Amino acid sequence: MTKPEEKTSPAGFRKYIEDHDPLIRDLLDSLALLVLSLYPFRNIHKGLDLWDTGYNLTNFRYMSMDHMDPMWLFSTYLANSVGHLFTVLPYGHTLLGMNFYTSFVPAIMAVLMYLFLTRELKMPGWIAFFAEFTALSMCWAPTTVLYHYLTYLVITFSALMLYRGITEDEALTIAISGGLCGLGIFVRFSNLPQASLILAIWMYGVFEFREAYNSGDGVKMPSRVEAFRKTFMRGFWFCLGYAAAFSVFFLYMGIRYGFAAYLGGIRELFTIPDSAAGYGVKAMIMALLKMYTNQIYWILRLLVFAVAAGVIRFLATFVNDRYSLGKEDAKGRGTSQRIIDLLADVSGVIIGICAVMFLIIRDVIVYDYTVYNSWRYLAAKIAFLTLCCCVIGVFRRNLPASKRLLAVLAAYVLLITGIGGNNSDMSVYNNAFFWLPVVFLSIYELLKDCKIPALYGLKCVIAAVTVFFFIQVTLFGFNFAFCEATGGSGAERSYTAGDNPTLKGIRMSYEKSACFTGLSAYIQSNGLSDRELISFGYIPAMPFYLQMTPAFNPWPDLDSYSAEKMARELDEITARVDESLEGNEVGEYYEKPVIIICISDNASVSDNETKWKMIYDFIEKEDYKLTYTDSLFAVYE
């Protein structure tokens, strides 16, 4: 029996830990899963965004050909359908409820990726946890933008399933991977490039062939025909899954809405005006190339610090190889050698800190954790490092084919995420669930296994920048709320909007609280909630927040929504009003939509003078009167 005092001694404590190691590991594993499950819900009550959050909720709430632009209805159909399903659930009519439901998507990604990394890849649990925790902290986009998050889910899980299917030679799993890519087109039509995932199958075929060829002496070279057949069949199952998923949903869309209507809505995507910067494929690719090439400048400067620390370590090793003074330790090192090693280690840490200070001094980093610049430029360097690790992983000799495949898939997720939206590198950071664990593991292996003195400085700089990146991202994750439409997301969020059940429980700035309380009371007291709404001035969230049906596209300010289309919509409203007046004797009457215009600095983002003139001409033509105003909004009836 172990004596009580033995448990408190270092040796006794170590033995206790070793005896209970499986239990402790299970407890830590359960704790990690619990944290990753709950962390995405931390900010669901913070901030009131007038832009993307409410725009998507409006499309979910009023999902139909009558109230949505057909182009956006069909090009993001699955995202809208899932969102619409959430709106019919309990509290789905509230912002807090929708924030809660949509937060399950990143939570599911983080949890399942953690399980995949620790169970399938046998990655150390603490690395997987910190990587997924960091990925969740970088989720800057509102979770209600489901065409983003469901796209990330498709990209991540299709890569995950393909890895499993290829390495385990499971045809069904490979087909599921292809099916997910096929579904991705209906989540967001611009996800078409995700079909390039099939290239990973052919690359793995090359890796597998070379591995078989190089394994062991006297092993006969495998048949090229057999290797090609195996790779071809994997590609066939991927294409079959892709075609099956696409065909089923395409037929469903054609039967429900008509093939002409669906194809017409998709065709409109190719007529987006040139002023809608960032939506073209060329613009997306060039934005990503610019992001990565810009990092070369900073990487070269950080390498100066790495070289300095490497030179110090090299000199310390050189001196220690020649001199050994003082009493030797168990490893045969003299006192002088231990002192030199300690000085070299301390110098490396100091130089790593200096590298971080260099980035701070050059204004790359800010300490306002309600804005992206607190971590964005650090994330770009981590993404650049990830690409480097992936390239090394692909061409590194004697690396197993499965690890080379992992490098290919990480690079695929990193590169493909930025194509399909106009958020450039920000989309890449929002979907770090797959590629971030890979680079974290690479950094860990570099620090643990690499004993080359010349690379010591590189290890110090990478470790310092990575630790600083994790700290900055974590602080951002706890403080940020997507409510930039206020003119700045740093305003104190401790007020609620009264008289508005949709916004119950949401904490916002004082100005928004006062304005929405007054506006909601005015809408309710004057019985305007049953009328249609035209919102203008970069406030597409208003139909959902006020529970008023949009008369047409709730975000007419967007450059992707042409002035010609807006003019047609206004002309149709005028025609309906005129027809209702002519038929008023038989009880047919169409009330003019209520118009709400943003009059704060938020509206300055909407700089299309043609559309502004169009909306005010419509107000004058239809004899609208200004009936309510506050510091944010003006209401015309």
Salt bridges, closest charged atoms under 4 A:
ASP19 OD2 - LYS15 NZ 3.02
ASP21 OD2 - ARG25 NE 2.76
ASP29 OD2 - ARG119 NH2 2.78
ASP69 OD2 - LYS565 NZ 3.23
GLU120 OE1 - ARG164 NH1 2.95
ASP169 OD1 - ARG234 NE 3.58
GLU170 OE2 - ARG164 NH2 3.28
GLU208 OE1 - ARG234 NH1 3.05
GLU226 OE2 - ARG229 NH2 3.01
GLU268 OE1 - LYS565 NZ 2.39
ASP329 OD2 - ARG333 NE 3.29
ASP329 OD2 - ARG338 NH1 3.95
ASP341 OD1 - ARG313 NH1 3.43
ASP341 OD2 - ARG333 NH1 2.93
ASP345 OD1 - ARG313 NH2 2.24
ASP425 OD1 - ARG376 NH2 2.81
ASP449 OD1 - LYS448 NZ 2.82
ASP617 OD2 - LYS613 NZ 2.85
ASP623 OD1 - LYS625 NZ 3.14
GLU637 OE1 - ARG531 NH1 3.76
